[in-house]
Amino acid sequence: MGNLEKRVSRIEDARANSDLKKMSDEELSAYTATLDWGAPTVIEALSSGNPRFVAAILEGVLRHGSSLPIVVDDPERKAKNATP
């Protein structure tokens, strides 16, 4: 039984020291799947408070920019909000 405990300890240490930035998208996805512990939704998994899961999700999100156009300074909105 001691051998199994050592192996589990090594696996847990390796998971704790994972370098998310060096992982490919597929590796990051697989790593994230090992951390959610079967939560039905990502929101529920995030609310569980597992910091490694949150870090992995954020790394995945930040790797890919938004495909939605973001207008920083919209002249129409600025004119609408201006007080006369």
N, C-alpha and C positions, 0 to 999 in steps of 0.2 A: 504494500500500500504506500510505502514511503516514496517509491519510484514515481507513482502516479501523482502524488502531491508535488514532487519536484517538477514534473513536467507541466502540471497546471500552473505552478508558480512562475515558471519560465514563460509560458504563453501569456499569462496576465501581465508580466513585466514588459514583454514585447509589445503588447497592445497599449500599455500605458505610455510607452516611449515611441509611439508611431509618429513619423514625420509626415504630416498630412500634405505638405507642399510637394514632397517628392513622389507621392502616389499618383498613378494615372487615374483618369476618371473612373475606370472600371474597378480598380483597386479601392478607391475611395468609396465607391458605392457598396462594394462588398464589405468593407470595414464598417461603414455606417450601419449596414444591415445586422452586423453582429452586436451592435450597441443598443438597438431599440427595444430589445427584450419583448418583442411581440406586441407592442402597443398597436392598437387598431389604426391610428392615424399619426402622422408626423407631429401634429399639434399636441396630441396627448403625450407622445414621446418627449417632445421638447419641454412640456410642463412637468415632466418627471424630475427634471433638474440634473440630469446626467451631463456634467460639463464636457466630457469627451464627445458625447453625441451632439451636443449643441455646436461644439467647435467643428466637428466633421460636416454638419449640415451647412454651417456658415462658409466653410472652405469651398464646398461644392457650389453654393449660390454665388459666391464672389468670383469664382473662376469664369463664369459666363456672364457677360454684360447683358443688360436689359435690351430686348428688341423693341421696346416701346420708346417712341421719341419723347424726350423730356425737354420741355421748353422752360428755360430758366427765367427769361424776361419776356413775358407775353404782353405786347403793346395794347392789345384789345382789353385784356383784364386790367391792366394798369389804368387805362382811360375810364373803364367802368367803375373802378374803385376810387378814382380821384374825386375829391370833394370840390364843388364849385365855389 
